């Protein structure tokens, strides 16, 4: 039996909605991993560096027998396939993949903090998580629905469906 994991996806360069959809397809190919579901796509305002395009975000749910660090490194490799370059914190990006939760594991290791830091204060992660698992309890922080209610000041828009072809987001 594997660990139930949640992975955040985000992009705001190039064709972000297409990139996120393609990255969801790539997640289906992870070894020793069962792809369970993906949230809708969400358009969200940037956090941190404000003068950049809006992001397209989603969350995927998987069950994996990969160790947490192996999964994290696989996510980094997927980012690289999509042209991710790490520069300044919160910079625009072609693709960002974050391991949000790895079962109920709590870790403060240098390379991997679980639950993901600041997960509890980011609507762009909490809204898709709540869509997938409305009763989800995030270790240390509490119910995803309660945490999302504390983020009402953050601009977030659920796109019509997973296949939304709105202008500028395909």
Secondary structure, DSSP 4 states (H G I P E B T S, - for coil): --EEEEEEEEE-SSSHHHHHHHHHHHHTT-TTEEEEEE---EEE--SSS-SSPPEEEEEEEEEE-S-HHHHHHHHHHHHHHTT----STT---S-EEEEEEETT--EE-SS-EESPTTGGG-HHHHHHHHHH-TT-EETTTEEHHHHHHTTTTS-EEE-SSTT---TT--
